[in-house]
Amino acid sequence: MPVSTAKVLALRQVVSGMDVVDSFFKGYGEGAPRGQGPDQGRVQMEGNAYLMTDFPKLDYVKKATIEQ
């Protein structure tokens, strides 16, 4: 699915809670093929099942708010 039609949220600015962002697990590094992180093709095809199995230390954002 092209990014233009995918449900993708790009974080732009953290106005509070940066200490939480800084605590995210960084051990996987960049996504494949540049790093050892998740392969975006497999994320699109297999979803969270792939992430939970192959990247058990990955952090998730459960809630975010958009303010103007």
Backbone torsions as a table, in degrees:
resi	resn	phi	psi	omega
1	MET	NA	126.9	178.7
2	PRO	-62.5	147.1	-179.7
3	VAL	-56.1	-34.6	-177.6
4	SER	-63.6	-23.9	179.2
5	THR	-109.3	-5.9	179.7
6	ALA	-79.3	156.4	175.3
7	LYS	-88.1	86.7	-175.1
8	VAL	-119.0	134.0	177.1
9	LEU	-113.8	120.4	176.6
10	ALA	-102.0	121.9	178.5
11	LEU	-73.2	133.0	-176.7
12	ARG	-105.3	-48.2	-176.2
13	GLN	-149.5	130.4	175.5
14	VAL	-95.4	115.7	-176.6
15	VAL	-94.8	-19.7	172.8
16	SER	-156.0	154.9	179.6
17	GLY	85.6	20.2	-179.8
18	MET	-60.4	-27.0	176.8
19	ASP	-61.2	-32.7	177.0
20	VAL	-69.3	-46.0	178.7
21	VAL	-59.7	-43.0	-179.9
22	ASP	-63.9	-21.9	-178.8
23	SER	-87.7	-3.6	177.9
24	PHE	-59.1	145.4	178.9
25	PHE	-63.9	128.3	-176.5
26	LYS	-112.4	2.3	-172.2
27	GLY	-63.7	-23.0	-179.2
28	TYR	-84.2	-19.6	179.1
29	GLY	69.6	-151.4	-179.1
30	GLU	-68.2	158.1	175.6
31	GLY	-68.6	160.8	178.3
32	ALA	-62.8	146.9	5.5
33	PRO	-91.8	-3.0	-177.8
34	ARG	-71.6	-31.6	-177.2
35	GLY	-136.8	-164.0	-177.3
36	GLN	-97.7	9.2	-179.5
37	GLY	-77.0	-178.8	-175.7
38	PRO	-59.8	146.3	174.2
39	ASP	-85.7	120.1	-174.6
40	GLN	-61.0	-33.6	176.8
41	GLY	-62.4	-43.1	178.7
42	ARG	-70.1	-34.2	176.4
43	VAL	-60.7	-45.1	-179.8
44	GLN	-65.4	-38.0	-177.0
45	MET	-81.8	-39.0	-171.1
46	GLU	-110.7	-16.0	176.2
47	GLY	64.5	-148.6	-175.1
48	ASN	-64.3	-25.4	177.9
49	ALA	-58.3	-44.4	176.8
50	TYR	-63.3	-48.1	-177.2
51	LEU	-63.1	-44.6	-177.9
52	MET	-66.9	-34.6	-179.7
53	THR	-77.3	-48.5	-173.3
54	ASP	-91.2	-16.6	-177.2
55	PHE	-136.3	64.3	-173.6
56	PRO	-64.3	-19.7	-179.5
57	LYS	-93.0	0.0	-179.2
58	LEU	-62.3	135.3	176.8
59	ASP	-90.3	153.3	-179.2
60	TYR	-126.1	144.8	171.9
61	VAL	-91.6	116.1	-178.3
62	LYS	-90.9	-25.9	-178.1
63	LYS	-152.4	138.2	175.3
64	ALA	-145.6	150.0	177.2
65	THR	-120.0	149.2	177.9
66	ILE	-109.8	124.7	180.0
67	GLU	-123.6	148.0	177.4
68	GLN	-109.7	NA	NA
